[in-house]
Amino acid sequence: MDYIIEMNGITKIFPGVVANDNITLQLRKGEIHALLGENGAGKSTLMSVLFGLYQAEKGVIKKNGKTVHVNGPNDARRLGIGMVHQHFKLVHNFTVLENIVLGAETLKYGVIRFEDARNQVMELSKRYKLDIDPDALISDITVGMQQRVEILKMLYRENEILIFDEPTAVLTPQEIDELMRIMKNLTAEGKSILFITHKLDEIKAAASRCTVLRKGKYIGTIDVASVSKEELSEMMVGRKVNLFVEKNERQTGDTILKVENLTVTGSASGKALVNNVSFEVRAGEIVCIAGIDGNGQKELVYALAGMTGINSGRIFYDGKEVTHNDIRSRGMAHIPEDRHKHGLVLDYNLAYNLILQNYFTSQFQKKGFLKFDEIYKFADNLIENFDIRCGQGARNIARGMSGGNQQKAIIAREISRNSRLLLAVQPTRGLDVGAIEYIHNQLVAERDKGKGVLLVSLELDEVMNVSDRILVIFEGKLAADVKPKDVTYQDLGLYMAGAA
């Protein structure tokens, strides 16, 4: 069998951790080949070696049977290898077109020929059904659209091997279906795709073969059609994983959060992005706000978390009215949607990140001086209890951890604050089945302790599995208040699209 790409015996070592331990991966021309593994299993590291971002200590890379040396991304591009990173590499104040041609500009007398580039980009956009607006600013378009820009960047450079690193972590269900269609179109045109994921549904929907990594080691390569999701998850995690959330009937208590006629308008448009919304969350229940991205969830969360102002309405916490920026100091825990922007200080170590909310309390400081022994003892405890995997423990810099372990760190910090209300926004975004199972169990445990949980999620499985009540938001208004057992996935989809 001829392979377009072979990675043989790849070993990559970082301080304190063997990220890739003698791994072999073979990609056939025209296939979608999935790379499956838990957070921190070494998937992104392996692809970064192929793309030239890292150099392996051992191993050989071959293209079409010939050994090649990939000393950096420019070498990779010359070999026709492109990569869409998990956290997109786009310049936010540039337009879509400027981002696509950046670094691959066609010049005439030292001037960029944008007209030629525009024609080429629009031709590619049409051919692969990637409808984009070339003049839109990146800062103004949805995450799904940003992903299309990243794909067009690869196609514009005529890459034939496309690496997608967790491409669906930030997409809505509709955008995920669209991406799967785009990927199949690309392979039909002769492109070959390496697809890093830990979403089993997507592997079943798109990939023909799948290579599984676990804790940096190669577990095996299988034909996707011949295995079940349960078998895949067991290969990935090394144990049986319960794909369903087990929970008892809820025992609700008093109202913890009450929102009355809340309205938030956009600063530029003046349009009501959250429009006269009222709801409550009681002790002992998980209330989920479900909706397609861009229907006001973000603005509602920002208002509740004190990150933005409100135009009208009232928020009550434990029976007392609070100003929007007072609710955090009253003790609401918040797992934010963007772990890099609002969840962590990436250049701090793990211990410092775990005390960001309470470093000033008597537990961690005395007369203005930090108690470092206490800080590291507290961090070691959370690392063990929440199974946060990092080579250097509490001293590990947050930036160097895998996305899933960064997320676990935030969840550990927020749950350890012991608040009565937990606002969890996309808490399992980009996580593997083992970590998702763990986090869902944590949310249910908080609810069973008599806490209130307000969950905001785009994942329909999560919405249906975890919630006690579902509030559907559409164009800034609440379109439904239903119990999971009373609705189907189809009903929810209709509510979310504003059709019901």
PADOMAR-158780 format. One record per residue (C-alpha): residue number from 1; x, y, z. Coordinates in steps of 0.05 Angstrom, whole numbers, plus 5000, padded with zeros to 4 digits. Example, Ala and Ser with C-alpha at 12.3 -4.5 7.8 and 13.67 -1.06 7.14 Angstrom:
REM residues 2
num:x:y:z
1:5246:4910:5156 .
2:5273:4979:5143 .
//
This chain:
REM residues 500
num:x:y:z
1:5000:5000:5000 .
2:5028:5069:4981 .
3:5021:5122:5034 .
4:5023:5197:5019 .
5:5050:5209:5090 .
6:5085:5161:5138 .
7:5110:5178:5207 .
8:5152:5120:5233 .
9:5177:5112:5304 .
10:5165:5185:5324 .
11:5189:5202:5395 .
12:5181:5272:5424 .
13:5202:5289:5494 .
14:5187:5352:5536 .
15:5213:5366:5607 .
16:5182:5314:5652 .
17:5139:5280:5598 .
18:5147:5234:5537 .
19:5092:5265:5493 .
20:5102:5216:5435 .
21:5133:5148:5449 .
22:5153:5111:5385 .
23:5089:5127:5345 .
24:5074:5104:5274 .
25:5020:5137:5231 .
26:5005:5123:5158 .
27:4959:5167:5115 .
28:4931:5142:5048 .
29:4918:5190:4991 .
30:4846:5215:4990 .
31:4826:5189:5059 .
32:4801:5223:5122 .
33:4844:5191:5177 .
34:4823:5206:5248 .
35:4873:5213:5305 .
36:4837:5196:5370 .
37:4860:5202:5442 .
38:4847:5234:5509 .
39:4869:5305:5526 .
40:4944:5302:5533 .
41:4951:5236:5495 .
42:5000:5268:5446 .
43:4956:5280:5385 .
44:4970:5354:5375 .
45:5044:5342:5390 .
46:5049:5289:5336 .
47:5015:5335:5285 .
48:5060:5393:5306 .
49:5120:5348:5290 .
50:5090:5335:5221 .
51:5078:5410:5211 .
52:5149:5427:5234 .
53:5130:5465:5297 .
54:5169:5413:5338 .
55:5229:5369:5320 .
56:5224:5296:5341 .
57:5282:5265:5380 .
58:5274:5200:5340 .
59:5235:5176:5280 .
60:5227:5187:5205 .
61:5175:5225:5163 .
62:5163:5202:5092 .
63:5123:5233:5036 .
64:5104:5187:4978 .
65:5156:5138:5003 .
66:5214:5187:5006 .
67:5245:5211:5072 .
68:5234:5286:5083 .
69:5259:5335:5136 .
70:5208:5384:5164 .
71:5248:5436:5202 .
72:5192:5488:5205 .
73:5123:5506:5179 .
74:5153:5535:5115 .
75:5183:5466:5100 .
76:5115:5435:5113 .
77:5081:5483:5066 .
78:5132:5469:5011 .
79:5115:5395:5020 .
80:5041:5412:5012 .
81:5023:5403:5086 .
82:4974:5453:5118 .
83:4945:5456:5188 .
84:4884:5487:5221 .
85:4903:5496:5294 .
86:4855:5485:5352 .
87:4862:5558:5371 .
88:4859:5594:5304 .
89:4919:5634:5280 .
90:4883:5695:5251 .
91:4896:5770:5255 .
92:4831:5797:5284 .
93:4834:5868:5255 .
94:4850:5843:5185 .
95:4797:5824:5134 .
96:4782:5753:5113 .
97:4819:5763:5047 .
98:4880:5795:5081 .
99:4885:5735:5129 .
100:4881:5684:5072 .
101:4937:5715:5031 .
102:4981:5735:5091 .
103:5050:5705:5080 .
104:5033:5681:5010 .
105:5022:5747:4975 .
106:5029:5756:4900 .
107:5068:5820:4886 .
108:5077:5863:4825 .
109:5129:5918:4830 .
110:5128:5908:4906 .
111:5052:5919:4910 .
112:5004:5863:4932 .
113:4957:5843:4876 .
114:4894:5837:4916 .
115:4848:5832:4855 .
116:4882:5767:4832 .
117:4881:5740:4902 .
118:4807:5758:4911 .
119:4788:5722:4846 .
120:4827:5660:4867 .
121:4797:5660:4937 .
122:4726:5669:4912 .
123:4737:5613:4861 .
124:4761:5566:4917 .
125:4704:5589:4963 .
126:4653:5572:4908 .
127:4685:5506:4889 .
128:4686:5479:4960 .
129:4621:5513:4980 .
130:4657:5554:5034 .
131:4614:5617:5028 .
132:4655:5674:5059 .
133:4653:5750:5055 .
134:4725:5769:5035 .
135:4717:5840:5063 .
136:4690:5822:5132 .
137:4736:5834:5192 .
138:4755:5770:5229 .
139:4732:5804:5294 .
140:4662:5810:5265 .
141:4650:5739:5240 .
142:4629:5675:5277 .
143:4677:5621:5299 .
144:4649:5575:5245 .
145:4665:5627:5192 .
146:4736:5637:5221 .
147:4746:5562:5212 .
148:4727:5568:5138 .
149:4780:5623:5132 .
150:4832:5576:5161 .
151:4811:5522:5111 .
152:4815:5572:5053 .
153:4885:5592:5077 .
154:4907:5520:5065 .
155:4872:5513:4998 .
156:4901:5580:4974 .
157:4970:5552:4988 .
158:4952:5490:4947 .
159:4964:5443:5006 .
160:4947:5371:4991 .
161:4954:5343:5062 .
162:4907:5379:5110 .
163:4913:5373:5186 .
164:4852:5392:5226 .
165:4867:5398:5301 .
166:4802:5391:5341 .
167:4765:5430:5287 .
168:4696:5422:5317 .
169:4713:5442:5389 .
170:4683:5512:5380 .
171:4628:5497:5329 .
172:4552:5491:5334 .
173:4518:5425:5313 .
174:4498:5456:5246 .
175:4569:5481:5233 .
176:4597:5412:5250 .
177:4552:5379:5198 .
178:4574:5432:5148 .
179:4648:5419:5164 .
180:4640:5344:5155 .
181:4610:5358:5086 .
182:4668:5405:5068 .
183:4719:5352:5090 .
184:4687:5299:5046 .
185:4686:5348:4987 .
186:4761:5360:4998 .
187:4778:5286:4997 .
188:4734:5276:4935 .
189:4780:5327:4902 .
190:4841:5285:4920 .
191:4863:5320:4985 .
192:4884:5276:5044 .
193:4861:5295:5114 .
194:4888:5281:5184 .
195:4832:5296:5233 .
196:4849:5303:5308 .
197:4787:5294:5350 .
198:4758:5258:5410 .
199:4686:5263:5388 .
200:4666:5192:5370 .
201:4604:5212:5330 .
202:4648:5254:5283 .
203:4697:5197:5272 .
204:4638:5151:5254 .
205:4609:5204:5208 .
206:4672:5225:5170 .
207:4734:5180:5178 .
208:4750:5116:5142 .
209:4808:5096:5189 .
210:4828:5117:5259 .
211:4894:5114:5297 .
212:4887:5114:5373 .
213:4939:5143:5421 .
214:4938:5136:5497 .
215:4986:5171:5544 .
216:5035:5183:5487 .
217:5035:5111:5462 .
218:5008:5080:5398 .
219:4949:5034:5413 .
220:4928:5015:5343 .
221:4897:5034:5276 .
222:4827:5008:5259 .
223:4775:5012:5204 .
224:4721:5058:5232 .
225:4663:5019:5202 .
226:4682:4956:5239 .
227:4681:4983:5311 .
228:4628:5012:5357 .
229:4632:5079:5394 .
230:4638:5040:5459 .
231:4698:5001:5432 .
232:4731:5065:5408 .
233:4722:5099:5475 .
234:4752:5039:5512 .
235:4813:5039:5465 .
236:4821:5113:5478 .
237:4813:5115:5554 .
238:4835:5044:5572 .
239:4771:5029:5610 .
240:4697:5025:5598 .
241:4666:5094:5595 .
242:4593:5109:5611 .
243:4568:5152:5553 .
244:4504:5168:5592 .
245:4498:5212:5653 .
246:4469:5176:5713 .
247:4431:5220:5762 .
248:4375:5214:5812 .
249:4310:5254:5810 .
250:4325:5325:5830 .
251:4306:5351:5899 .
252:4298:5426:5890 .
253:4302:5477:5946 .
254:4299:5553:5950 .
255:4312:5600:5891 .
256:4386:5619:5887 .
257:4386:5661:5823 .
258:4327:5700:5797 .
259:4331:5742:5734 .
260:4274:5791:5719 .
261:4263:5826:5651 .
262:4337:5829:5635 .
263:4355:5869:5573 .
264:4425:5879:5544 .
265:4435:5919:5480 .
266:4494:5917:5432 .
267:4540:5977:5441 .
268:4546:5990:5366 .
269:4479:5966:5339 .
270:4434:5988:5397 .
271:4395:5924:5384 .
272:4370:5883:5444 .
273:4417:5822:5444 .
274:4384:5797:5509 .
275:4311:5817:5504 .
276:4268:5820:5568 .
277:4292:5752:5595 .
278:4265:5724:5660 .
279:4281:5657:5693 .
280:4304:5626:5759 .
281:4352:5572:5783 .
282:4336:5535:5847 .
283:4381:5497:5894 .
284:4389:5424:5872 .
285:4376:5433:5797 .
286:4415:5439:5733 .
287:4383:5490:5686 .
288:4411:5491:5616 .
289:4408:5549:5568 .
290:4410:5519:5498 .
291:4412:5553:5431 .
292:4451:5562:5367 .
293:4512:5606:5378 .
294:4500:5681:5371 .
295:4429:5683:5400 .
296:4447:5723:5462 .
297:4478:5669:5506 .
298:4545:5705:5509 .
299:4514:5772:5528 .
300:4470:5739:5581 .
301:4529:5703:5611 .
302:4572:5766:5611 .
303:4516:5804:5646 .
304:4507:5750:5699 .
305:4582:5743:5710 .
306:4591:5818:5718 .
307:4633:5825:5655 .
308:4586:5874:5621 .
309:4532:5924:5640 .
310:4457:5914:5633 .
311:4407:5963:5604 .
312:4346:5944:5646 .
313:4320:5888:5690 .
314:4340:5860:5758 .
315:4383:5803:5784 .
316:4370:5771:5852 .
317:4420:5725:5886 .
318:4397:5688:5948 .
319:4336:5733:5953 .
320:4376:5799:5952 .
321:4379:5844:5891 .
322:4451:5851:5865 .
323:4483:5898:5816 .
324:4512:5859:5757 .
325:4584:5869:5781 .
326:4568:5849:5852 .
327:4546:5777:5838 .
328:4617:5749:5833 .
329:4637:5777:5900 .
330:4574:5745:5930 .
331:4604:5679:5911 .
332:4580:5655:5843 .
333:4630:5607:5811 .
334:4640:5615:5736 .
335:4671:5568:5685 .
336:4680:5615:5625 .
337:4671:5596:5552 .
338:4740:5619:5530 .
339:4791:5586:5576 .
340:4849:5626:5547 .
341:4817:5694:5548 .
342:4777:5693:5612 .
343:4795:5628:5649 .
344:4871:5628:5659 .
345:4932:5672:5661 .
346:4971:5629:5612 .
347:5040:5651:5633 .
348:5026:5637:5707 .
349:5039:5568:5735 .
350:4983:5521:5754 .
351:4986:5536:5829 .
352:4977:5611:5817 .
353:4919:5599:5769 .
354:4884:5556:5821 .
355:4882:5612:5872 .
356:4866:5671:5825 .
357:4799:5681:5859 .
358:4821:5677:5932 .
359:4895:5692:5937 .
360:4878:5751:5984 .
361:4842:5707:6036 .
362:4875:5690:6102 .
363:4886:5618:6076 .
364:4937:5643:6025 .
365:4965:5708:6053 .
366:4986:5739:6118 .
367:4997:5814:6126 .
368:5002:5821:6050 .
369:5053:5765:6039 .
370:5034:5702:6002 .
371:5038:5636:6039 .
372:5073:5595:5984 .
373:5072:5529:6023 .
374:4997:5535:6030 .
375:4988:5554:5957 .
376:5027:5493:5931 .
377:4994:5446:5981 .
378:4925:5470:5959 .
379:4945:5462:5885 .
380:4974:5392:5895 .
381:4908:5372:5928 .
382:4866:5397:5870 .
383:4913:5366:5818 .
384:4902:5299:5851 .
385:4827:5305:5863 .
386:4811:5330:5793 .
387:4862:5287:5756 .
388:4897:5347:5724 .
389:4954:5317:5683 .
390:5017:5360:5676 .
391:5090:5340:5673 .
392:5115:5388:5727 .
393:5055:5388:5774 .
394:5035:5454:5807 .
395:5096:5489:5777 .
396:5074:5473:5705 .
397:5061:5537:5664 .
398:4988:5537:5643 .
399:5005:5553:5570 .
400:5043:5487:5564 .
401:4984:5443:5586 .
402:4935:5408:5538 .
403:4868:5442:5528 .
404:4831:5389:5568 .
405:4877:5396:5628 .
406:4871:5472:5626 .
407:4796:5462:5628 .
408:4801:5414:5687 .
409:4843:5466:5724 .
410:4789:5519:5716 .
411:4734:5471:5738 .
412:4776:5450:5799 .
413:4786:5522:5819 .
414:4713:5542:5811 .
415:4684:5481:5845 .
416:4733:5488:5903 .
417:4705:5557:5917 .
418:4643:5522:5946 .
419:4594:5573:5918 .
420:4518:5563:5919 .
421:4513:5576:5844 .
422:4557:5550:5789 .
423:4553:5583:5720 .
424:4584:5532:5672 .
425:4592:5556:5600 .
426:4612:5502:5549 .
427:4648:5465:5606 .
428:4665:5404:5562 .
429:4684:5441:5499 .
430:4743:5405:5466 .
431:4746:5349:5518 .
432:4751:5274:5508 .
433:4697:5224:5531 .
434:4734:5207:5595 .
435:4741:5280:5616 .
436:4668:5294:5594 .
437:4643:5237:5637 .
438:4683:5264:5695 .
439:4659:5336:5688 .
440:4586:5315:5679 .
441:4593:5275:5744 .
442:4622:5337:5778 .
443:4563:5380:5755 .
444:4513:5328:5780 .
445:4551:5322:5846 .
446:4546:5398:5856 .
447:4471:5395:5842 .
448:4463:5336:5891 .
449:4499:5378:5945 .
450:4441:5428:5939 .
451:4477:5477:5894 .
452:4446:5511:5834 .
453:4479:5499:5766 .
454:4466:5543:5706 .
455:4495:5507:5645 .
456:4503:5540:5578 .
457:4517:5490:5522 .
458:4515:5481:5447 .
459:4522:5405:5452 .
460:4453:5374:5445 .
461:4475:5309:5477 .
462:4499:5348:5538 .
463:4436:5390:5541 .
464:4391:5328:5539 .
465:4434:5285:5585 .
466:4455:5332:5640 .
467:4398:5383:5650 .
468:4337:5380:5695 .
469:4306:5438:5657 .
470:4322:5467:5588 .
471:4312:5541:5570 .
472:4320:5552:5495 .
473:4344:5621:5474 .
474:4329:5648:5404 .
475:4346:5718:5381 .
476:4355:5742:5452 .
477:4288:5716:5478 .
478:4271:5652:5515 .
479:4233:5609:5465 .
480:4219:5549:5509 .
481:4223:5523:5581 .
482:4220:5447:5578 .
483:4242:5384:5614 .
484:4289:5336:5575 .
485:4241:5278:5582 .
486:4185:5318:5548 .
487:4223:5336:5484 .
488:4261:5301:5428 .
489:4325:5324:5395 .
490:4283:5345:5335 .
491:4237:5388:5379 .
492:4298:5422:5410 .
493:4328:5435:5342 .
494:4262:5469:5320 .
495:4259:5512:5383 .
496:4332:5532:5372 .
497:4318:5552:5300 .
498:4257:5593:5321 .
499:4210:5548:5282 .
500:4169:5520:5340 .
//
